[in-house]
Amino acid sequence: MRKLTGALIGVIVAFVGASIAAHELIDQDALRQRVAEALKKETGLSMAVKGSSIQILPWPSFEARSLVLQRPGQKPVFEAKTLHAGLSVLALLHREVRFQGFVVDGATLLLERDRDGNANWSFSRNAHPENGGENAPLPVRQHIGERVQAHWDLSLDALHLTNSTVRWQDDMKGMSGSFQIGTMDLAGLRSPSPWINLQGTHGSTPFTLQGHVGDLSLLQSGAKPWTFSLGTTLGADAKRDWLNVDGQIHDARHLRGLSVTAQGEWPNLQDAHRLFPHANLPDVRGLGGELSVQGDAGELTDADWAEKGQALLVSLVPGRVHLHASGLIVRGVAINNLHLDADASSAPLSVGADVLWRNTGWRILSNAGTLEQAARAWRDHGQTAVPVEAEIRSTPLSLSSAVGSDGAVPPANAQDDAKITVSGTVGAEKSHFVVQGGARTLHLPKTLLHDVSLQGTLDSKGLSEATLDGFAFKSHEVDVDGVLHLLTDEDAVPLLNGRLHATQLDLDALRGLWLAEVKAEQAAKPVKSEPVPMPGPAGTVEKAATQSVQTQDQSAVPAAPDAPTGSGAAVPAWVKRLRAQDLDLHLTLDRVVFYSHDYTNLVTHLTLSNGHLRLEPISGQGQGLTLAGQADLDASKLPVTTHLTFQPLVLPVGLLEESLKLPLLLQGPVQLVGEVTGQGDSLETIRQSLNGHLGVSMVDGQVDSQILGRIAGPGASSLLGSGSRPLRCLGLHLALSDDVATLDTIGLQSGRFSTQGHGEVHLGSQDMTLHLVPSLDFEGAGASTPVVVTGTISAPQAKQDRDGNGRFQLSIGDGPAADPCTSALTAAREGQAGPPVSEQSHHHNKAGDILRALGVLH
């Protein structure tokens, strides 16, 4: 027993002695220098250590504190608070510093790239380090002699990282960010299959990365294919994002022969913002599927890793695609159930999606050649022509949407039975499409068409020329055909020329289109403020100041009226738009239906060149009239000049009210006779400069009853009712000058109400002063009293007017009055013919019987 105890004590003393001897004999400063030399040789980075120690028992290991790796003159690439690693003694005998277990805590990895593209992560092996390791002292004290060519290598078996941070700052791309590493294990780094296990966070979002890679030595030698299989997750909930990437590269050193397959599911692509908050990714929901790509950097022997990586990215081509997205929104258009599928590079690339646009649903199914053709066209920017086929159908009515489950609402066109097919080829140099389609009904924004058919052929030569030939669109409401030709040139303004011929155009059925803007203006109610005094002919009256609600886009507002008009004047946006497009179109309309009236053989020639817009001549037949006129707007230079001639013309009154920014008071066709000119740098200054004469007349239209009630005076509103009422006639004749319309003739009749008079209207403010004599007919006799109407066109205010002696007058039962329409229409038409006015209707009412009983009427 004593001998065994003595032997054990001897062994312990021997081990302790050997450990102490090793600690005393090994020069740790020289060992750190050897490690630094090996590291610089492998990576080009310099190493600084605040303190370190080495031990033999219980196993050889190395410990360092405050480790810093950096390039001269740059920020540290890597910093660590503590570092502990086991060393292989046998490897030291072969001039190799091998770390068997590398444990790092509190590390910071900083990746930077400046504006010139110089990156600190471009590690280059230093083949000729300073002194080449020659004449370097051995890592033992009191050595004798010197070794020659003492090159040392560096290797790592495993890495364990805790409580660390990774940061990047890319000034070249304008990107930066960081994330935290809770734990990261890299094991088997010298084995044929190293593996990684990373648990990290960015802010409060956890993520993981796990998987295996091939032998790391193949990254330098490229002797065999290098494989990898990695998986990542993002988030902590049950439906967290995941992505798996598997592949191999035949020559990793030169980035040759890459093949990758990615699979994953992301509830929303914008989830990546939790890691990359400035990525500005689109809102794509339910993104997932499978994608396989191949690539090859090519022969770039003298290029660095960044250049090889860029060449590899450019060379990537898909080999198989199965991608889907449950929903995304592009410029207000909702795209749901999007699918992209191709089983192989030689298989067709099919695209399917459900599109919801303005309450209409569409199902799109298409093929774009083969996957290989589509990828080649993408890479050569369309130089490769790709055959395409597409079918667009209205979304059929489903049971869930029909019964409204979960708030589902059927699209407006669910029963349209619409179908459009497109076939042809598309390419950067030349494209050809044939379009055909039809629908039992077709829902368009604010209108509905019936028994629709569509056909046409579109040919293009790149972006320089396009022709739409054989175009024909037919329905009960519209029947139009024609040919259009578009020419574009980098050195010239685009030119659109051709002809459009309409066999029929029913504006009554399409009133939702051309009245849409007017109704929008009408819906924007003015905001009333406190009344302010305004002088008038009948003394001081009060005008309600109004402030219109701003509804239009400020970018479309013309320049201010006081904008300079010289050669250095700023060009208004609407003038730039006129100058940016040339037109040469021949327009023919065989039959136009408007307010139940037919207009036939309408013809005009529309030209626009360098901002000079002309519509001449304008001719046709309407309401028994021969229509004629012309319009000329010259914006080729400032100030803009305009010249309008009506001899006569019949236009929708809604369009006239919209162009003048007037409220929607009248409905029906309005006849215009006269000549108007103006000039200015904006629509407002043109309006202020208008000069000329104009007659405006209408028969058998509609008028707003409330406006008539306000014109007739207090108490008349109850007699005229509300809503629209038939308008037998309206006749206005006016002279334009200094932004004022002076009306020498005003006359209208609607039912038993009629009025005549004169006045003036300020076009800018719409303030008016009208002297009228409204009359109510009672069985052939009338009751009338003079009134003065002030306020604005949309908010008139009427008060009883005084005669020359300052007295009010009321006339009742003066006998049958002359037809108020005759003189008003004669003045408004300036001697031109016009549609006949309907016969006056005879009214019988109890009020007339009472007046007869009293002897007032006879």
Beta strands, then each sheet from edge to edge (+ up, - down):
strand 1: 46-55
strand 2: 61-70
strand 3: 76-87
strand 4: 96-105
strand 5: 108-113
strand 6: 153-156
strand 7: 159-170
strand 8: 175-187
strand 9: 195-202
strand 10: 205-213
strand 11: 226-234
strand 12: 241-251
strand 13: 256-268
strand 14: 284-295
strand 15: 317-330
strand 16: 333-342
strand 17: 348-357
strand 18: 360-370
strand 19: 386-394
strand 20: 419-426
strand 21: 431-444
strand 22: 447-461
strand 23: 465-474
strand 24: 478-489
strand 25: 492-506
strand 26: 527-536
strand 27: 539-547
strand 28: 582-594
strand 29: 597-609
strand 30: 612-622
strand 31: 625-634
strand 32: 640-652
strand 33: 666-667
strand 34: 669-680
strand 35: 691-704
strand 36: 724-737
strand 37: 740-750
strand 38: 753-762
strand 39: 768-772
strand 40: 775-778
strand 41: 781-784
strand 42: 787-791
strand 43: 796-800
strand 44: 811-812
sheet 1: 1+ 2- 3+ 4- 6-
sheet 2: 1+ 2- 3+ 5- 7- 8+ 9- 10+ 11- 12+ 13- 14+ 15- 16+ 17- 18+ 19- 20+ 21- 22+ 23- 24+ 25- 28- 29+ 30- 31+ 32- 34+ 35- 33+
sheet 3: 1+ 2- 3+ 5- 7- 8+ 9- 10+ 11- 12+ 13- 14+ 15- 16+ 17- 18+ 19- 20+ 21- 22+ 23- 24+ 25- 28- 29+ 30- 31+ 32- 34+ 35- 36+ 37- 38+ 39- 42+ 43-
sheet 4: 1+ 2- 3+ 5- 7- 8+ 9- 10+ 11- 12+ 13- 14+ 15- 16+ 17- 18+ 19- 20+ 21- 22+ 23- 24+ 25- 28- 29+ 30- 31+ 32- 34+ 35- 36+ 37- 38+ 40- 41+ 44-
sheet 5: 26+ 27-
end
